[in-house]
Amino acid sequence: MDKNGFSSFLLGLGVGVGIGMLFAPKSGAETREAIKNKASEGADFVKQRTGDVRQTAAEWVDKGKEALNRQRENLNDAMDAGRQAYQDTVNREAQGSGPSQA
């Protein structure tokens, strides 16, 4: 749920509570208890969604770290291969088996 969806949820919750209080066929004590229960449900929902968002964010961070590590390993492998190719070329030329000059 994005910010707009969450804001809409809270707005709907507030409007629903207000309308419920205006048209409540219950006594004041019963209405207050119902409001308290609904507010508790809303708080539980928010806590659950917050936990879900944190977990999702943590998973994305972990995936990003894994991708970064893979790229770092690929870059290191490429650099090692380049160094080795350079060393091989230098060694061949030093041994006199380099490209002949015409």
Backbone as JSON, one array per atom type, in Angstrom:
{
  "sequence": "MDKNGFSSFLLGLGVGVGIGMLFAPKSGAETREAIKNKASEGADFVKQRTGDVRQTAAEWVDKGKEALNRQRENLNDAMDAGRQAYQDTVNREAQGSGPSQA",
  "N": [[0.86, -1.17, 0.0], [0.67, 2.16, -0.9], [1.6, 5.59, -0.04], [-0.62, 7.2, -0.67], [-2.7, 5.35, -0.65], [-2.65, 4.54, 2.0], [-3.19, 6.95, 3.29], [-5.74, 7.37, 2.32], [-7.01, 5.22, 3.52], [-6.84, 5.95, 6.26], [-8.32, 8.34, 6.19], [-10.82, 7.35, 5.4], [-11.33, 5.71, 7.6], [-11.58, 7.64, 9.64], [-13.79, 9.16, 8.71], [-15.73, 7.18, 8.68], [-15.92, 6.55, 11.43], [-16.85, 9.0, 12.38], [-19.37, 9.26, 11.08], [-20.55, 6.97, 12.05], [-20.79, 7.63, 14.75], [-22.68, 9.67, 14.63], [-24.99, 8.38, 13.71], [-25.42, 6.34, 15.46], [-27.14, 3.71, 17.0], [-26.73, 2.96, 19.54], [-25.96, 3.23, 23.07], [-24.02, 5.87, 24.66], [-21.8, 4.77, 26.02], [-21.59, 2.24, 24.87], [-21.12, 3.02, 22.23], [-18.67, 4.37, 22.5], [-17.08, 2.2, 23.25], [-17.25, 0.63, 20.94], [-16.0, 2.35, 19.15], [-13.47, 2.43, 20.29], [-12.71, -0.24, 19.91], [-12.67, -0.38, 17.09], [-10.69, 1.5, 16.55], [-8.56, 0.19, 17.69], [-8.42, -2.02, 16.02], [-7.72, -0.68, 13.67], [-5.2, 0.31, 14.42], [-3.85, -2.11, 14.77], [-3.91, -3.02, 12.14], [-2.31, -1.06, 10.9], [0.13, -1.54, 12.21], [0.68, -4.13, 11.27], [0.9, -3.68, 8.5], [3.09, -1.95, 8.52], [5.08, -3.65, 9.47], [5.11, -5.46, 7.33], [5.99, -3.79, 5.25], [8.54, -3.1, 6.2], [9.76, -5.62, 6.17], [9.67, -6.23, 3.43], [11.25, -4.14, 2.45], [13.69, -4.8, 3.65], [14.21, -7.22, 2.37], [14.58, -6.32, -0.26], [16.85, -4.76, 0.09], [18.69, -6.76, 0.8], [18.7, -8.25, -1.6], [19.75, -6.33, -3.31], [22.31, -6.02, -2.21], [23.34, -8.58, -2.71], [23.35, -8.58, -5.54], [25.15, -6.52, -6.0], [27.47, -7.62, -4.89], [27.83, -9.8, -6.65], [28.37, -8.42, -9.03], [30.72, -7.15, -8.28], [32.4, -9.36, -7.96], [32.41, -10.3, -10.61], [33.67, -8.14, -11.88], [36.16, -8.21, -10.6], [37.06, -10.73, -11.5], [37.22, -10.18, -14.24], [39.21, -8.23, -14.24], [41.37, -9.71, -13.24], [41.65, -11.56, -15.34], [42.39, -9.82, -17.38], [44.83, -8.85, -16.39], [46.27, -11.24, -16.43], [46.29, -11.84, -19.16], [47.78, -9.67, -20.07], [50.23, -10.17, -18.77], [50.89, -12.62, -19.99], [51.26, -11.77, -22.63], [53.41, -9.97, -22.33], [55.37, -11.72, -21.39], [55.61, -13.46, -23.61], [56.64, -11.71, -25.56], [59.02, -11.01, -24.34], [60.37, -13.38, -24.48], [60.96, -13.53, -27.07], [59.19, -14.51, -28.91], [57.31, -12.93, -29.96], [55.19, -10.97, -32.15], [56.4, -10.97, -35.47], [58.46, -8.61, -37.13], [58.15, -6.98, -40.19]],
  "CA": [[0.0, 0.0, 0.0], [1.49, 3.35, -0.98], [1.2, 6.68, 0.86], [-1.97, 7.63, -0.99], [-3.62, 4.32, -0.19], [-2.67, 4.58, 3.46], [-3.9, 8.17, 3.65], [-7.16, 7.12, 2.03], [-7.5, 4.32, 4.57], [-7.03, 6.73, 7.49], [-9.44, 9.25, 5.97], [-12.04, 6.53, 5.44], [-11.54, 5.3, 8.98], [-12.08, 8.8, 10.38], [-15.14, 9.48, 8.25], [-16.6, 6.1, 9.16], [-16.14, 6.72, 12.86], [-17.71, 10.18, 12.57], [-20.74, 8.92, 10.66], [-21.05, 5.98, 13.01], [-21.19, 8.31, 15.99], [-23.91, 10.44, 14.37], [-26.14, 7.51, 13.48], [-25.29, 5.17, 16.33], [-28.34, 3.4, 17.76], [-26.28, 2.46, 20.83], [-25.72, 4.24, 24.1], [-22.71, 6.5, 24.59], [-20.76, 3.84, 26.49], [-21.45, 1.22, 23.83], [-20.52, 3.65, 21.07], [-17.26, 4.57, 22.82], [-16.43, 0.88, 23.22], [-17.14, 0.24, 19.54], [-14.96, 3.21, 18.56], [-12.18, 1.95, 20.83], [-12.4, -1.5, 19.23], [-12.33, -0.08, 15.7], [-9.39, 2.17, 16.57], [-7.58, -0.86, 17.97], [-8.28, -2.77, 14.77], [-6.96, 0.17, 12.75], [-3.81, 0.32, 14.88], [-3.29, -3.42, 14.45], [-3.7, -3.04, 10.69], [-1.15, -0.21, 10.61], [1.32, -2.27, 12.69], [0.9, -5.24, 10.35], [1.39, -3.14, 7.23], [4.43, -1.43, 8.76], [5.96, -4.83, 9.51], [5.22, -5.98, 5.97], [6.82, -2.87, 4.48], [9.92, -3.26, 6.67], [10.27, -6.9, 5.68], [9.87, -6.09, 1.99], [12.42, -3.27, 2.25], [14.88, -5.57, 4.02], [14.44, -8.19, 1.3], [15.13, -5.6, -1.41], [18.23, -4.39, 0.44], [19.5, -7.97, 0.69], [18.85, -8.56, -3.03], [20.68, -5.34, -3.86], [23.66, -6.37, -1.76], [23.76, -9.77, -3.45], [23.65, -8.17, -6.92], [26.38, -5.73, -5.95], [28.58, -8.56, -4.67], [28.05, -10.54, -7.9], [29.02, -7.51, -9.97], [32.09, -6.94, -7.8], [33.13, -10.58, -8.3], [32.6, -10.31, -12.07], [34.68, -7.13, -12.2], [37.46, -8.74, -10.15], [37.44, -11.79, -12.43], [37.62, -9.54, -15.51], [40.51, -7.57, -14.01], [42.37, -10.78, -13.14], [41.86, -12.09, -16.69], [43.13, -8.8, -18.11], [46.22, -8.89, -15.9], [46.91, -12.48, -16.9], [46.52, -11.68, -20.6], [48.9, -8.74, -20.2], [51.44, -10.9, -18.37], [51.19, -13.6, -21.05], [51.78, -11.02, -23.78], [54.73, -9.46, -21.97], [56.27, -12.87, -21.32], [55.86, -13.93, -24.97], [57.51, -10.75, -26.23], [60.33, -11.08, -23.68], [61.01, -14.63, -24.92], [61.28, -13.39, -28.48], [58.23, -15.17, -29.78], [56.27, -11.96, -30.26], [54.89, -10.8, -33.57], [57.6, -10.65, -36.26], [58.38, -7.33, -37.82], [58.49, -7.15, -41.59]],
  "C": [[0.91, 1.23, 0.0], [0.97, 4.43, -0.03], [-0.23, 7.11, 0.6], [-3.0, 6.63, -0.5], [-3.75, 4.33, 1.32], [-3.42, 5.81, 3.94], [-5.4, 8.0, 3.41], [-7.77, 6.22, 3.08], [-7.79, 5.11, 5.84], [-8.2, 7.7, 7.35], [-10.76, 8.5, 6.05], [-12.37, 6.08, 6.85], [-12.12, 6.44, 9.79], [-13.5, 9.16, 10.01], [-16.13, 8.43, 8.75], [-16.91, 6.22, 10.63], [-17.07, 7.89, 13.11], [-19.16, 9.89, 12.21], [-21.36, 7.92, 11.63], [-21.51, 6.63, 14.3], [-22.49, 9.08, 15.8], [-25.14, 9.55, 14.3], [-26.15, 6.29, 14.38], [-26.59, 4.94, 17.11], [-27.99, 2.92, 19.17], [-26.13, 3.6, 21.82], [-24.31, 4.8, 23.94], [-21.59, 5.55, 24.98], [-20.52, 2.75, 25.44], [-20.76, 1.79, 22.59], [-19.02, 3.88, 21.3], [-16.49, 3.26, 22.77], [-16.23, 0.41, 21.78], [-16.05, 1.06, 18.84], [-13.59, 2.74, 19.01], [-11.76, 0.66, 20.13], [-11.97, -1.25, 17.78], [-10.97, 0.61, 15.62], [-8.28, 1.16, 16.82], [-7.34, -1.7, 16.72], [-7.46, -1.99, 13.75], [-5.48, 0.21, 13.13], [-3.13, -1.01, 14.57], [-2.99, -3.53, 12.96], [-2.45, -2.25, 10.32], [0.14, -0.91, 11.05], [1.68, -3.4, 11.73], [1.49, -4.74, 9.04], [2.8, -2.58, 7.38], [5.43, -2.56, 8.8], [6.17, -5.4, 8.13], [6.15, -5.1, 5.12], [8.28, -3.0, 4.9], [10.53, -4.54, 6.14], [10.57, -6.82, 4.19], [11.11, -5.23, 1.71], [13.71, -4.03, 2.58], [15.22, -6.6, 2.94], [15.06, -7.51, 0.08], [16.58, -5.18, -1.13], [19.14, -5.6, 0.3], [19.74, -8.35, -0.78], [19.83, -7.6, -3.69], [22.11, -5.64, -3.47], [24.19, -7.59, -2.51], [24.15, -9.41, -4.89], [24.95, -7.38, -6.97], [27.6, -6.64, -5.76], [28.88, -9.37, -5.93], [28.78, -9.67, -8.92], [30.48, -7.27, -9.57], [32.95, -8.16, -8.15], [33.4, -10.65, -9.8], [33.68, -9.31, -12.48], [36.07, -7.61, -11.78], [37.95, -9.84, -11.08], [37.92, -11.2, -13.76], [38.98, -8.87, -15.36], [41.63, -8.61, -13.92], [42.69, -11.36, -14.53], [42.66, -11.09, -17.53], [44.59, -8.77, -17.69], [46.96, -10.11, -16.45], [47.21, -12.38, -18.39], [47.69, -10.73, -20.84], [50.21, -9.43, -19.87], [51.85, -11.9, -19.44], [51.81, -12.9, -22.26], [53.19, -10.51, -23.51], [55.74, -10.6, -21.95], [56.61, -13.4, -22.71], [56.83, -13.01, -25.7], [58.91, -10.79, -25.63], [61.08, -12.33, -24.13], [61.34, -14.58, -26.41], [60.27, -14.04, -29.4], [57.07, -14.23, -30.09], [56.03, -11.86, -31.73], [56.15, -10.37, -34.32], [57.38, -9.33, -36.98], [58.85, -7.53, -39.25], [59.35, -6.07, -42.12]]
}
